[in-house]
C-alpha cells in the first residue's frame, strides 16, 4: 500500500459493483463522492417491482448469480456486509431452431453440492445426445488437468484453438458449451472462442459445476444499501470530462456545468465510457480503447410460449433456443423456478438476446447494456493499465475489465480491492501483507 496523506478527496465515477465496493472500502479513510448518471446506484438501476400472488418482489435486471469457487472476494464482501445468499437452480434445456430439445438436464442438492442428471428429452436425437455426454465427460477432467500442467502455454492460445486441437464434437461445443459460455460472458459464441484459453478453463475448473449457482437472498438492493453507507452520492449527474487541475489533483466536470476538485479519481465505468471522459490528454485513453465490449438486450416478460415443450411437461428453469446460424443463443430463465424468491407468483421470465417476438402486452421491461470481453490484446492493455496505476495512484481504474480473469462480478470486486490498497485501505477480509 502507498504512503499517502491521512485523507484524500476521492471521486468514484460509476456505481456498479466495482465502483460501489471501491467507494465503500475507501470511505474508511477518505471522504468519497460517488457519481452516478442514473437516479439510483447503477448496480440496481434496471430492477423492477413484480406484483403477483398477493405480494410484490424485486426483479434484478440482469440477474446477478455467482459460485463460491470463482468469486472469493465477492463472497467475502457479502459475508462482511451481512448479506445472506441462497442456492438457485440453473439446470437447462437446449433446443434447436424448431424447438426440439436435444439436451436436457436437471439438478438436485446433495451434501452441499449440485448434482446433475439427464432428463428424458434428447432421446429423439440419440447420436447427438451421446456425443454431448461423451465429450462432457472428457472435457471437464481434461480442462483441469491441462490447466494444472501448462497454464502459461494455455494463456497463449485462444479457447477456440484449444477446442479445435482436442477434437470435441460440434454437438458438444456448438450445441452446449459455447452457448453456455456465451450467456455467462454476455457475448457472441465466436467471441468466447477468442478468449485466452486459460481464462475460460480457469472459470470452468473453479468448481462451478459442483458448487452450483448462488444469489443474494434479497437481490442487489440488499447489497447496494449497505455499500452506499458513509458515501456522498451525486445521483443523476453524468460526468462529461475529467481534467488535471492546475494546482495538482483533478477536476470532475458534469453535464450540468458543475466542476468539482478531487485529489484522486477512480473511474469505475465501462472502459469506452472512461476513455470518452478522459479524452486524448491522458495516456491511458489509448489502452482503454483496446478493451472490446458487446451489447446485449434483456427482456422481462410473462410469455411462456418461448419455451420448448418437454416430453413429460417438466422443464428445467433455463432454456436455450439455438436457431442455426445465430451468433449467440436466446436464453430464457423461468424466474419462478430458478429462484425461491418468486415461488408462488405467476410465472415471469428473463430472456437474454431475444430473437423471437412475444405476446403483446407481456413485456414488463426491455433494456440494453454493454459488457467487456477479453482477447489477448485487451488482456495486455489491462495489464498495462494496472502497471500505470501502480506507479502513480492519482487516476485509477476499477471494473470487470481490470482483473486478469473472466469479466464477471468477481473481477470488478477484485479490481476495487486493488484500488483501495493503492490508496492505503485494506479490505477487511484481506490478509496483512
Secondary structure as UniProt FT lines:
FT   STRAND          10..13
FT   HELIX           17..26
FT   TURN            27..29
FT   STRAND          32..36
FT   HELIX           42..44
FT   TURN            45..46
FT   STRAND          48..52
FT   TURN            53..54
FT   STRAND          55..59
FT   TURN            68..70
FT   HELIX           72..81
FT   STRAND          85..87
FT   STRAND          92..96
FT   TURN            97..98
FT   STRAND          101..110
FT   TURN            111..112
FT   STRAND          113..118
FT   TURN            121..122
FT   HELIX           123..125
FT   HELIX           126..155
FT   HELIX           159..166
FT   HELIX           170..172
FT   HELIX           173..177
FT   HELIX           178..185
FT   HELIX           189..194
FT   HELIX           197..204
FT   TURN            205..207
FT   HELIX           208..211
FT   STRAND          214..216
FT   TURN            217..218
FT   HELIX           220..227
FT   TURN            228..230
FT   STRAND          232..235
FT   STRAND          239..244
FT   TURN            246..247
FT   STRAND          250..254
FT   TURN            255..256
FT   STRAND          259..262
FT   STRAND          264..267
FT   HELIX           271..278
FT   HELIX           279..281
FT   HELIX           284..288
FT   TURN            289..290
FT   STRAND          293..301
FT   HELIX           304..306
FT   TURN            311..312
FT   STRAND          318..322
FT   TURN            324..325
FT   STRAND          330..334
FT   HELIX           335..338
FT   HELIX           340..342
FT   TURN            343..344
FT   STRAND          349..352
FT   TURN            360..361
FT   STRAND          363..372
FT   HELIX           376..391
FT   TURN            393..394
FT   STRAND          395..397
FT   HELIX           400..402
FT   HELIX           409..422
FT   TURN            423..424
FT   TURN            428..429
//
